Structures are given as structure tokens and as C-alpha cells.
């Protein structure tokens, strides 16, 4: 399984364009009748069905719901209204999208006919959660399969279709979060074919040992102390079992992924993963790519507030930030109430960070001394104190 993040979505009007076996669900009621192709995303069942049968037989998929997640800002994924339930032979078109934005298509598959399902809140709600049309008070119907498709960048006047989708996988009825550390390997290089990969040992035709790939193992470290860390996970192994204990529906969970070139060795790369827990579903966390570099956030306003004062009280207009050894980076003339981020910077201890607050004339008013530990693939914050 690969990563997937689920969330409830806002209201929108949705309608089926046809009820034939090749029907298409369009998320925009105002269909374009000109020859210009509208900017849109197309979901074809042939992309994701794989070996899962699509029929009225017991145990087969009969319908699905498609959802689009705007992942242009990976740190703040935004779900669009979901499609209505459609038969597993139908296509779905999403037209309420923005040119240049990056989207991820997600699929929930049901062994219930589309005609028997309706979204929570009604057909125009755009909800991803389904109830039985004949008994809505009986509670939501859990999908039996899920998958997601390769990210797509919307192009003007183009109906885009994802290149590939992950194979459908059975869903648990538990509320949980699944972390697949290998999802952080994607996108680690701007040059195709140079992404990080799991280490593999083989033998060439001459009998010589050959090692390919870079990553030997992962650690998964939840920020929630109620969830246990998972350490020394071999890179080539399948994703670990999902977190289901102490997972609360509607809560956001974040995880730090640490990758090592040698099992038990130092952390070489790092990344963050995020998931929003959904009642009755095991959701897949959305992960950033692994990175060797880190980042540091600094704020003079926070330092002043901790000391019981403020920019206005101290008459500070701007401040300078100097990282000090082992980095020569600095930022000058930052507005007193604004934070500053240094990125990318080399992972290391930074014990000589200096903040100098200046008045409108540029004269120094306050000085703070800070220290920070920068880790690969993480945004760190410094510990600062005012210098008397």
C-alpha cells in the first residue's frame, strides 16, 4: 500500500450525466457545449480496478466515489467536493479545479450498487461519506477498497488523466493511520531516475557483489506521545501495520520519518508525514520527500514576548539574524514582528545564533542569543534568551 490522506469536504452541487453503462459523472452542472476542452481531471475505472472484479456478483466492486485532494501545498492538503457514488463502469470528471495546481485523485470502492448509496448531507453535499439511501439513519457505509492515483498538475483547456494508480487494497473498518516510509522516496530528485531508493544487494554476471540504492532503514516517530515510535524498519519491507490504538477521528497526526544509509547508523535524511483520521477508515499519511537539509525558524517577537515585553515596548522596528558557525547565513532588516526561516541549511548544532533588534534609525536596542539543533528534513526552532 502507498500513502493516502482522507478528509470530509465542503458542499457542492453534483449530478450524473447519464445512467448508461459508460456513464460519466461531471462535478459541474454547467456543461461546456463549445469545442474548447475545459480544464478538468478525468477518472477512468480502468486505471485502478486491476484484478478487482466490477460486477453485481457477491464480493465484487459495484460502485465507487472519487475525491480530489489539492496537494499544491503539501503541508496543507485541501480536499475538493467528492463525486457522487457512480457505478464501477463509469468515469468521473472534475472541473472545479485551478490551472497550475497539483491534485491527487483518491478512490473509495463499495460492494453496494451506486443507486443504493447517497452522500451524507444529501446528493448536493459533496461529502465523501456514504449512507444507504433507504436507511440513512443506520450510519455510514464503509468502503471495502481504496487507492490513489499519481499526482496531476492541471493544465489550461486540457482534460488530464493520471498516468497510473496504485492497486486497490482492502480497507479496515478500524479508525487508523498507516505510514508507508517508502512514500518519502518519491520526489527526492528533480532529475528522473535519480530519486533515492532502497538498498539492494545482487550479484553481477561475473559473480561480483553489487549494491544499488541508498536507504537501508527507516524510523517512524509520531509527534503524539500516545503513539509508539517504529524503529529500524528495513527499507525493502512492506509498510508496517497501521496505528489504530489512540487514534481519534477528526484529529491531525504528524510523523517524522528518519532514514539511514546504514541500519543503526546516523540519520542521513528526514521527512514529515501528515494524516487526518477518519472514523471507520485506515487513512494513508501524505509524506514530503526525504531531504538531507534542514530548516530553522527564528522570531524576535517570540523572544521579546517570552521576556514579558514586545516590539512596541522596546521600540524595535527591525532585527538582524545571524546563524553563526557552522553557517555564515544571515538575514538583515527583518520586521520586528515577522519570523524568518533559514532553509536549506546543513544539519548540525548551531550554538551561536544572534538576534539584534534595531530602532527605526538602525541603532541596536536589544540582543538575543540562541541555539538550535538542525535535523535532516525537519523545521527546527531555536531556544533564545535576551542578553542583558
C-alpha angles and dihedrals in degrees: 000000000000130000125292132169121201131196141163115257140215127262125286137155113254132178142176114246094204143357097217122115090262094045122153126213112214119195092209119068093199098078117200112241097182125096091252112104109230120232102264149136122242125206116199119190090219087069096064111016095086109157094345107110119235109211145097091269121119111272094018127115112260103171144004143198121221123208129187120213118198103223098170086119102040091196092059110034112190122205119217122211112290125240119256116260108283134184115269089248093058131096124222126215122200113199104163093087137116126242112249095019120123117235136190120205118216128191131205113192125204135194087214124092114257091237090062094054132074131175120260106264095026139291093299096048098091089219120159092212117089133207130185110269092222095048112024092160091062091079136250123325112234117226115237097211138032140182142155134218134229113281117268130204109217114237127200114264092356128118100216126202124193115254095225142359130207116253115270112263130195115257127224119230089224123101105247150133123236120204118199105188091194089067086076090065092072119092096014091130134041088213113078113241095022098087119125115270139186116274115256131183122213141151124246123224090269092056096253120141114250126194120196130180130034111237119083103171147355138220119204113205118184118209089218106086090210090070119073121233120247111219138187095015108172109240094228095052123100119262113288121252113285124260107255102152116088092004112140123200113248095021123122117232126195129194135190115222117205119192126196131200088212125031107253091012128114122300107265102174136020140190142170129238128195134191137175110218116232123199111258096005136098102222126200117234120240109234136198118226119268115266136188091209130077137202136224130211119205131180129179090193090061091050092051092047091052088053091052097254138088144214091267095048092049091041091233115163102174140358139210122223122203120184096199124195129027089025130044093204119130140166122212132198098015113168109258095240095045126091122227127214125205111205140198100018132158116264108252143106113290106195099160105058113148131196120192118190116205135193124235090277092054097252115142113255106167135011130201131192119212141179131196141175112222117207128192114272094002137110108228132194125216129235107232138183131186115251111231 
